[in-house]
Amino acid sequence: MTNADHEVIARVLSDRYSCRAFLPDRVPAETLRTLFSGAQRTASWCNSQAWQVTLVSGDEAVSFGEDLTAWVAAGNPVVLDIDAPYRYEGVYAQRRRGAGFGLYEAVGIARDDVEGRARQMLKNFSFFGAPHVAVITSPKSLGPYGAVDCGAYVSTLLTVAQSLGLATVAQASIAMHSDFVRRRLDVAADRDVICAVSLGYPDTADPVNGFRTDRADIDDVVDGLPPLDR
């Protein structure tokens, strides 16, 4: 790999963000095939390639989003196939709160505006208007290793999408109603719903897409890095 290769990868990773407002324009079939072909190069445990993707597009995605939003708004309970985090503590809680408060500030929602926050939350379930949503599942038999593989797949998918000029957002929220998703998309009972990735072209006029999260310094997360030569 040349320095130029690294610069391209670094720029793609730096430019990627979670898009929360999409244009309705569908992505061409050739571009979608290029996207998923690239993501298929993801490394996995014993090359098991745990991920299975159900891609929902166009009017079907709109209908799916409307019905899922109605399901959530009706107060149906959370049903997860894989355990949610037990709790967020310390720096992990700080990062989570910072991301949430930053998002609400970007769209003009006050911290005490409970109804506004609820409206913004519900947009998750209509995929923020994305024309495509990819639901990722893993065999139950592979357990946590399958979920790890799917996480790696999602990361590759997001990166390849950015390189193709597409916007994305990874959404664990979709998996919080795995019972509905399973019935709606006819997901086999022996597979876990891991998450979804909504994708398309960004609505750059929407202020929500101006929001960016920060990243911890590498010296805070990597033990044993050698010091730089001075």
N, C-alpha and C positions, 0 to 999 in steps of 0.2 A: 504494500500500500504506500502510495506517495503522500507527501505533505499536502498536495492538492486534494487528494481523496479525503484526507482527514478534515480539511477545511470545509469541504462540502458537507460531510456528515455532521460536523460541529455546528454549521449554520442551520442545517435542517432541524437538529435537536433543539437549538436555541430558539428558532422561530416557531416551533410547534406550541400550541396552547389549546385549552379546552374550549371549543366553540359552543356557544349557548344561544345562537340565533343563526339560522340557515336560510338561504334562498331556496325557493321551491324547485329550482332547476335540477333535473335528474342528471346523474353522471353517465357518460356514454358507456356502452357495454364493453368496449375495448379497454377503456381506462379501468373499469371494475375488474376485468380479468387480469390486467397488469398488476393492479393493487393486490389481489388475493394470491396471485402467483408469487409475488415478492414476499408476502407474509408467510407463505408456505415453506420458506427457507428457514424458519425459526428452529433453533436447536431444541431438542426435547430429550427427556430421560429415555435411554435405550432406543431412541428414535421412534418412540411410541406414537408421537403426534396426536396427543389426546384430544385436541380441539375438533369440534364439529360446528359448522357455522350455518345458521339459517338466516339468509338475507331477505329482508322484506322491503319492497320498493314501491314508490308512487302512491297510487290510490289505496293500495293494500296497507302501506305504512301509515297513511293518514287514518284509515279505519281502525287499524290496530292501536294507534295512539289515542284515538277518541275513546275507544272501549276501555283501554287500560286506565286512562285518566278518570273515567267515570267509576271504574272499579275501585280505584284508590280513594277518590273523593267521597265515595259512599261509606268509607270507614272500614273496609275489609281488612282483616288482620294481616300483619307481615308474616309471610311464609318463605323461609330461606332453605335452600338445599345444602348450603355450606354455612358453617358458623360465622356469624358476624364478629367483629372485634369485641372482646370482653369489655374493654373500657379504653379510653384514651387518657393517658397520664403524662405529666411532665411536658417535655418538649413536643411530644406527639399531640397532646391536647392544645398546646400553643399554636402549632402549625395548623391544626384543623380549625381552630377559632379564627386565626388570621385569614385563612382562605375564605371562610364563610363571611366574615365581616367585610373583607375587601370586595367580595362579589356583591353584597347588598349595597355597599357604598357606590359601586360603579353604576348601579341602576337606580340610585336615589331612594333606596328603602332604608328607613331608620331602624336602628337596632331594636326599638320597642314596637315596631310596626308588625304585629303578629300576623295580621291578615295579608299584608304585603309579602311577607316571607313565605306564607303558605301558598300564595299565588305563584311565586317564583319557583317554589319547590315542585308544584304540580307540572310545570313545564318540562320537567324531567320525563314525564310519562307520555308526553306527545313528542318526545325526542327533539325538543326545541325547534320543531318545524323541519327537521332534516328529511330529505326525500328518500333516504335509505337508512335502515337500521339492521345491524348484524348482531344476532343473538348467538353467544358462544356457550357451548355446553361441553361437558367432559364425562367420561364413563364413571359411574359411582365406584366401580371396582378399582380404579386407579387412585382413589382417595386424594390426599393432599398433593401427591406428586402430579396427578392430572391437573389439579387447579394451578399449581406452579407453572406447568407447561402452558396452560391457557393464558396465564399472566404474561409469560414471555411472548406468546403469540400476539396478544393485544398490543404490547409495546412495539413489536415489529410492525404490526398493521398501522399503528398511529404514525410511525416514522416514515414508512413507505408512502402513506397517504399524503403526508406533508411534502414529500419530494415530488409528488404528482400535482401539487397545487390544490389539494383537497383539504378541507377542514374536518376535524373529528372531535368527539368527546366520548370518553370511556365512562360507562354508567353502571355502577353497582346497584343503583336504585331499581333497575328493571328486575334484577334477581331477587329483590325483596318481596316480589309477588310471583314467585316461581310457579305456584299452583295455577294462576291465571295464564301465565306465559306458556306453560306446558299444555294446557288444554287448547289455547288459541293456535299455537304453532304445531301441535301434534308432536311434541317432544317425547321421546321414548321414556318410559318409567325408570329405565336403568341408567339414565344420564342426569347429571346435575346441571342446573342452569347457573352459570358462573357470572356472567355480566353481559352487557351489550355495548356496541360501539355505534353511535349515530354518525353519519358522514354525509358530506355533500360540499356545497360551496358556501363560504361564510357571507353573512349579511354584515358588511363592514360599516354600514351606517348605524347599526344598533350599538349603543354604548356598552352593552354587556361584553362585547367582543374586544373592548379595550382593556379589560381586566387581565392581569397576569399575576401568577403566584411567583414567589421567590424560591430559591434553593439553598440548602445549608452548604456551608463551606466544606470542601472535601476533607480538610483536616479535622472537622468535627465528626465525620462519619467513617473515615478510613484510619484504622490504627496501624502504625508501623510504616507510614510513608517516609521515605528518606528525605532529609532536608535538601533544599535547592543549593547548588554550589554558588558561592558568593565570589 
